[in-house]
Amino acid sequence: MSTISKPRQQRYHRKHRHKRSYTFMVISGDSDGVTKRLHLNHSQTQWLAYSIFAFALFLGCYIIYSIMTISNLKAIQAEQKQEISDLQEENSSLAASYESASSNSEHIQAALSERLKNERQASEEAEKLAVPSGFPLTGTTPLPTQAVDDPNATNITKLTDKNKDTATGNPLVLFTAAPGSNIIATGSGKVMTVTSDAKFGHIVSIDHGNGYISIYRNEGSPVVSEGDTVDRGDLLYVVGSQNKTLGYQIQKDEKYVNPEDVMDIKG
């Protein structure tokens, strides 16, 4: 019987150390009890193990990627929901602001319309009051007498049926003031002149700013001065026993007109 030396025996073991094989058995659960075997050598087993490991690694990475993707999508969805909520809230706020602005705009427009209406009415009233259509005396007084004033004559000429077609001069009406009456402005305006008058004593002229000038001639002392602003009904002369007669004239666009054609006799 021959003896194998140790070095040769070690070489033999090293040569045959990796020659391993694996057998997989598959046992059927049927009643026949068939058993199937799958025999894999070492390299096939390694390839199968690497494949399973790679698949497991891929599956693990895929699962982790899916979890991260789902988490990111949930985060994005939450952000989008929050943005939608913020936008809805902002939209509601803007709608409320718009309604408030619309309401304020309507109130402002109504206030402006009312103001314009009041200003227009005030302007119309001011224009109306600027026309010297008022009565130049307070209280009750007899109807005026028609007359003419010839600047070249020394006296006023009262008109009668006999001389009304021949008398010349600027139209004028004569009033005789009743006791307790005073001479007042027939329209609003600005006192243009306060001068002396050879025929009546004094003259007060008021420029009404619309082409009209009213002229008040009386023996009394005027209580206004040049440049004063007066309203209809403001006092011009205090009537006493010595100055009951008023000579009243009106100019329109620098031409004398009959005062009775402008003023309201009913006062």
KAPE-V373787 format. One record per backbone hydrogen bond with DSSP energy under -1.0 kcal/mol. NH is the residue of the N-H (numbers start at 1). CO is the residue of the C=O. If there is no record, write none. Layout:
# KAPE-V373787
nh:co
NH:CO
NH:CO
This chain:
# KAPE-V373787
nh:co
9:5
10:6
11:7
12:8
13:9
14:10
15:11
16:12
20:18
22:40
24:38
26:36
28:34
33:30
36:26
38:24
40:22
42:20
45:41
46:42
47:43
48:44
49:45
50:46
51:47
52:48
53:49
54:50
55:51
56:52
57:53
58:54
59:55
60:56
61:57
62:58
63:59
64:60
65:61
66:62
67:63
68:64
69:65
70:66
71:67
72:68
73:69
74:70
75:71
76:72
77:73
78:74
79:75
80:76
81:77
82:78
83:79
84:80
85:81
86:82
87:83
88:84
89:85
90:86
91:87
92:88
93:89
94:90
95:91
96:92
97:93
98:94
99:95
100:96
101:97
102:98
103:99
104:100
105:101
106:102
107:103
108:104
109:105
110:106
111:107
112:108
113:109
114:110
115:111
116:112
117:113
118:114
119:115
120:116
121:117
122:118
123:119
124:120
125:121
126:122
127:123
128:124
129:125
130:126
133:131
134:186
138:182
145:174
147:172
148:157
149:170
153:150
157:148
159:146
164:160
167:163
170:149
172:147
173:248
174:145
175:246
177:244
181:178
183:237
184:136
185:234
188:129
189:230
190:207
191:228
192:205
193:205
195:203
197:201
201:197
202:218
203:195
204:216
205:193
206:214
207:190
208:212
213:251
214:206
215:249
216:204
217:247
218:202
223:236
227:191
228:225
230:189
233:185
234:231
236:183
237:183
246:175
247:217
248:173
249:215
251:213
252:255
253:211
257:250
261:258
262:259
263:259
264:133
267:264
